[in-house]
């Protein structure tokens, strides 16, 4: 059942588009950070010109890279750093799957709370406004990265919760293999 759901979701065109957009943002922001630092070095060291707005650009690119990279690595791939000591003590597969579902439910609840907070913060920032000092770029450029970085994990946590429930259903539905030879 898990493979069927994974195939449907992973092959859905909007899902592929979202992952492609995330990866494109990460690549473009990485290149932009590199070029901004390179331009800053050239301006300061070779041309003797102070490129004061480079820090403003770097902050915007770095925030987008940080938040979208976190969404990609930590949430889509489900590659969080875990201190999973329970699996050392618990050997029953069904119990491990139940714990995994509970963990995914807690992750979903936390990600929903953070997404709500991010949207409230974004609306507050829209009222307050604000621009960068030198380039006069709207602060919303960097703050929207925070909103996406806290909202997209909700989608991915729902996906991983569904997969965990499928794993639990599959483990619960399996019958233990009969032992050969009678009483062992």
C-alpha positions as CSV (number, residue, x, y, z in Angstrom):
1,X,0.0,0.0,0.0
2,X,2.9,2.4,0.8
3,X,4.5,1.9,-2.6
4,X,1.2,2.6,-4.4
5,X,0.7,5.9,-2.5
6,X,4.4,6.9,-2.9
7,X,4.2,6.3,-6.7
8,X,1.0,8.3,-7.1
9,X,2.2,11.2,-5.0
10,X,5.8,11.3,-6.3
11,X,4.7,11.1,-9.9
12,X,1.9,13.8,-9.6
13,X,2.9,16.7,-11.8
14,X,2.3,19.4,-9.1
15,X,4.5,17.4,-6.6
16,X,7.3,17.2,-9.2
17,X,6.8,20.9,-10.0
18,X,7.1,21.8,-6.3
19,X,10.3,19.8,-5.8
20,X,11.7,21.3,-9.0
21,X,10.9,24.8,-7.8
22,X,12.5,24.2,-4.4
23,X,15.7,22.8,-6.1
24,X,15.8,25.7,-8.6
25,X,15.5,28.2,-5.7
26,X,18.3,26.5,-3.9
27,X,20.6,26.4,-6.9
28,X,19.9,30.0,-7.9
29,X,20.4,31.3,-4.3
30,X,23.7,29.4,-4.1
31,X,24.9,31.0,-7.3
32,X,23.6,34.4,-6.2
33,X,25.5,34.1,-2.9
34,X,28.6,33.1,-4.7
35,X,28.4,35.9,-7.2
36,X,27.6,38.5,-4.6
37,X,30.6,37.5,-2.5
38,X,32.8,37.5,-5.6
39,X,31.5,40.9,-6.7
40,X,32.1,42.3,-3.2
41,X,35.7,41.0,-3.2
42,X,36.3,42.4,-6.7
43,X,34.8,45.8,-5.8
44,X,36.7,46.2,-2.5
45,X,40.1,44.7,-3.4
46,X,40.6,45.4,-7.0
47,X,38.4,48.4,-7.8
48,X,38.6,50.1,-4.4
49,X,34.9,50.6,-4.4
50,X,32.7,49.8,-1.3
51,X,29.9,47.4,-2.3
52,X,27.8,48.2,0.7
53,X,24.6,46.6,-0.5
54,X,26.2,43.2,-0.8
55,X,25.3,42.4,2.8
56,X,21.6,43.2,2.1
57,X,21.6,40.9,-0.9
58,X,23.5,38.1,1.0
59,X,20.9,38.1,3.8
60,X,18.0,37.7,1.4
61,X,19.7,35.0,-0.6
62,X,20.9,33.2,2.5
63,X,17.5,33.2,4.1
64,X,15.9,31.7,1.0
65,X,18.6,29.1,0.8
66,X,18.4,28.2,4.5
67,X,14.6,27.9,4.6
68,X,14.0,26.1,1.3
69,X,17.0,23.9,2.0
70,X,15.5,23.0,5.3
71,X,12.2,22.1,3.6
72,X,14.0,20.0,1.1
73,X,16.4,18.1,3.3
74,X,14.6,17.9,6.6
75,X,11.0,17.6,5.6
76,X,10.6,16.2,2.0
77,X,13.3,13.6,2.5
78,X,12.4,13.0,6.2
79,X,16.1,13.1,7.0
80,X,15.9,14.8,10.4
81,X,18.6,14.2,12.9
82,X,17.0,11.7,15.3
83,X,17.9,10.3,18.7
84,X,15.9,7.1,18.1
85,X,16.8,5.2,21.2
86,X,13.4,3.5,21.4
87,X,14.2,1.2,18.5
88,X,17.1,-0.3,20.5
89,X,14.8,-1.4,23.3
90,X,11.6,-2.2,21.4
91,X,11.9,-5.0,18.9
92,X,8.2,-5.5,18.1
93,X,7.7,-4.1,14.6
94,X,4.1,-3.0,15.2
95,X,5.1,-1.0,18.3
96,X,7.8,0.7,16.3
97,X,5.3,1.7,13.6
98,X,2.9,3.0,16.3
99,X,5.6,5.1,17.8
100,X,6.5,6.3,14.3
101,X,2.9,7.4,13.6
102,X,2.8,9.3,17.0
103,X,6.1,11.0,16.1
104,X,4.7,12.0,12.7
105,X,1.5,13.4,14.4
106,X,3.6,15.5,16.8
107,X,5.7,16.7,13.9
108,X,2.6,17.7,12.0
109,X,1.1,19.5,15.0
110,X,4.3,21.5,15.5
111,X,4.6,22.3,11.8
112,X,1.0,23.5,11.7
113,X,1.7,25.8,14.8
114,X,4.8,27.2,13.1
115,X,3.0,27.7,9.8
116,X,0.2,29.6,11.6
117,X,2.8,31.7,13.4
118,X,4.7,32.4,10.2
119,X,1.5,33.7,8.4
120,X,0.6,35.9,11.4
121,X,4.1,37.3,11.4
122,X,4.0,37.9,7.7
123,X,0.7,39.8,8.0
124,X,2.1,41.8,10.8
125,X,5.2,42.7,8.7
126,X,2.9,43.7,5.8
127,X,1.3,46.3,8.1
128,X,4.6,47.5,9.5
129,X,6.4,47.4,6.2
130,X,10.1,48.1,6.0
131,X,12.8,48.3,3.4
132,X,16.5,47.6,3.4
133,X,18.8,50.5,4.1
134,X,20.8,50.8,1.0
135,X,18.9,49.2,-1.9
136,X,15.4,50.0,-0.4
137,X,14.2,46.4,-1.2
138,X,11.0,45.4,0.7
139,X,11.7,43.3,3.7
140,X,9.0,41.0,2.4
141,X,11.6,39.5,0.1
142,X,13.3,37.7,2.9
143,X,10.3,37.3,5.2
144,X,8.3,35.3,2.6
145,X,11.1,32.7,2.7
146,X,10.3,32.2,6.4
147,X,6.6,31.7,5.5
148,X,7.3,29.1,2.9
149,X,9.9,27.5,5.1
150,X,7.3,27.0,7.8
151,X,4.3,26.2,5.6
152,X,5.7,23.6,3.2
153,X,6.6,21.2,6.0
154,X,2.9,20.9,6.8
155,X,2.4,19.3,3.4
156,X,5.4,17.0,3.7
157,X,4.5,16.0,7.3
158,X,1.0,15.0,6.1
159,X,2.7,12.9,3.4
160,X,5.0,11.2,5.8
161,X,2.2,10.6,8.3
162,X,0.2,8.9,5.6
163,X,3.2,6.7,4.7
164,X,3.7,5.9,8.4
165,X,0.1,4.9,8.7
166,X,0.5,2.7,5.6
167,X,3.5,1.0,7.2
168,X,1.6,0.4,10.4
169,X,-1.3,-1.1,8.4
170,X,1.0,-3.3,6.4
171,X,2.8,-4.5,9.6
172,X,-0.5,-5.1,11.4
173,X,-1.9,-7.0,8.4
174,X,1.1,-9.4,8.1
175,X,0.7,-12.8,9.7
176,X,3.7,-14.2,11.6
177,X,5.3,-17.1,9.6
178,X,4.5,-20.5,11.0
179,X,7.5,-22.2,12.4
180,X,8.5,-25.5,10.9
181,X,9.2,-28.5,13.1
182,X,6.6,-27.9,15.8
183,X,7.7,-26.7,19.2
184,X,10.8,-24.6,19.0
